């Protein structure tokens, strides 16, 4: 089985009282994530018409690189704290580019 790039798109809606903390947390993992050997792209967005919604667009070398990212302590800490700020469960889609 050949390894292929994994594109991850994630959406997190946080409580209105948690927007600033969620933004701090999200921005705090951008640098370390981009430094990972298997990271090709790592961007975080905030929805224009609903600032409680954050969207991640990430591209990883392969599934192994993404799994390693998920195992990093800084990601685990982020995921636990961001999850506590959530207004609803996060949506995480792992995709492959077809165009």
N, C-alpha and C positions, 0 to 999 in steps of 0.2 A: 504494500500500500504506500503510495507516494504521499509525502507531507505537502500540504498546501497552506497558503496564508489563511489565517482566520481573522475575519473582521467581526469585532464585537460592537454591538450597539446596545446601550443600556439606558434606561429611563428611571429616574428616581423623583418622586413627588414627595416633598417634605411638608411638615406643618408650617403654617404662616409664621409662627414665632421662632422657627428654626432656620429660616432662609440664610441669614448671615453666617451662622455656624456651619451649615451645610456647604456654603460657598468656600469658607476657609478650609474645611476638610477636603473638599474636592480639589482645590488648588494646591493643597499640601502634598498630594500624591502625584501630581503631574511630573515634577522634576525627577523623582526617583523612578517612576514608571518609564519615562523616556530614556533613562540611562540603562535600562535593562537590555542585555544583548539581543533578545528576541523581539524587541519593540520596534516596529517600523513607523508607527504613528500613534499618538495619544493626545486627544483633544477633549475638553469638557466644554459644554455649551449650557447656557441658561435661556430658557424659553422667553421670548420677547413679551408675549401677551399673558404669561403666567410665570412669574419669577420663582414660584415654588417648585418648578420642574427643571431638573438638570438632566442633560443628555450627554453620554459618553460615546465617542467614536474612536475606536482603537483598531489598529492592524498589528497582528502578531505573526512572526515567522511561521509558526505552526502550533499545533495543539499543545505540544510539550512546553513551548515558551509561554503560552497562556496559562497553563497549569502551574508553571513555576511562578508566574506573576501572582496568581491566586494564593500561592503558598507563602509569599513574602510577609513578614511580620507587619510591615507598615500597611499593607493592603488589608490584612486581617483586622488590624486596629481600626482602620478607616471603615471597613464594612460593618463592624460591630457598632461603632458610634453613629454612622450614617443611618444604619437600620433603625436605631432608636429614635431618630428624628423623622422617620418616614410617616407620611400620612396614609400610605397604601403600600402594598408589597412592590418591590422593584421589578421591572421588566428587563430581562437580560436575554438578548438574542445573539447567538453565535452563528455567523453566516460565512459563506464563501462567495467571492466575487464571480459573477458569471458573464460579465461584459468586458 
